[in-house]
Amino acid sequence: MIIMKKDLKYGILTLKPEVSGDLIIIKSLLMPGDKISGYTVRSISIQQGNRKIRGEKKKIYVAIQVQKVSFSETGDQLRVGGIILEGSDEVEHAYHTMEVVINEPVKIEKKWHKFELDKIEKAKIKPVNILACILDETECDIFSIKDKITKKAEFQGSTGKRYQTDSSKYYREIIDYIKDKSFDYLIIAGPGFAKDSLKQSLSDDIKQKTIFDSVSHTGMSGIRELIRRGTIEKVSKHFSIAGESVIVEKFFTLLATDGPVVYGIRETKQALDAGSVKDFLIIETMLREHESLVEKAEQQKSNIYIIEANHEAGERFKSFGVAGILRYKL
């Protein structure tokens, strides 16, 4: 993400997204009522008698008051829908969906919070592309960890006598998949000795950027275990999704052991009033409705985590909505 212009006195930031992860961040920043402006493509209507005929598509300038934000089906465009506030002469001031794309600057005008500005600063650092291979002797799941955690492939091994003859094929299929992928770091983890068998087959250049670890489970449970252990966080300190997942896992661990946590609007507000909240968590879908809680957390100098709902940790936290990890138990 490139910050092209910054004028916080008037609440203005001009941002240029460089990668798909930047579009995710811009989506998390935009709330109903905010203003976004830039160049987009629009079909211009032509008046013929009493009829309006849709004309050719043109690149036009528009400023929109945000009502709805979503991704296109292909995921390479952010679609911002709302009322047109300003536009080229040929544009009617009506509802329009503006497309935010990579390498096209947009200007956002809103009330900015510190945690939002911190998120943009972190986005200036190129995210690390991690490939995680979680396996045992019978199954292997491979995940891409970049803008979000995505399962990319799965392989089935064998058991019993059949395993003795098919194991080499199992590991070869995994190796062939890994060799064909581009990544900054590879994490290979799992219970048992399967990770050691896979290690023996890796080429030296891949080994140099591979981290080996032990986890008790395969699949997404294994990924969660890596997050709790801090393995992913160590690989990339600036990896935002991992950071969210780590704090969510910490919350659930403390909750299960009757640790110093609170959740719910009333209980979290009381803890904020008492100045005891060290880490403040809120699901993104509740952000605008409970903005006063975020402001109070900022005043108390709590660490603020906006949990996105579109990844596994967010799904788990969604039913809690708002929570606090406390400096001391109330």
PEDAWO-V635410 format. One record per helix or strand. SS is the DSSP state (H for helix, E for strand). FROM is the first residue (numbers start at 1). TO is the last residue. Records with the same first field share a line. If there is no record, write none. Layout:
SS: FROM-TO + FROM-TO
//
This chain:
E: 2-7 + 12-16 + 35-48 + 51-71 + 77-87 + 95-101 + 106-109 + 130-135 + 139-145 + 149-156 + 185-189 + 210-213 + 261-263 + 277-283 + 303-307 + 322-326
H: 8-10 + 20-29 + 114-123 + 160-179 + 194-201 + 204-207 + 219-229 + 231-235 + 240-256 + 265-273 + 284-286 + 291-299 + 312-317
//
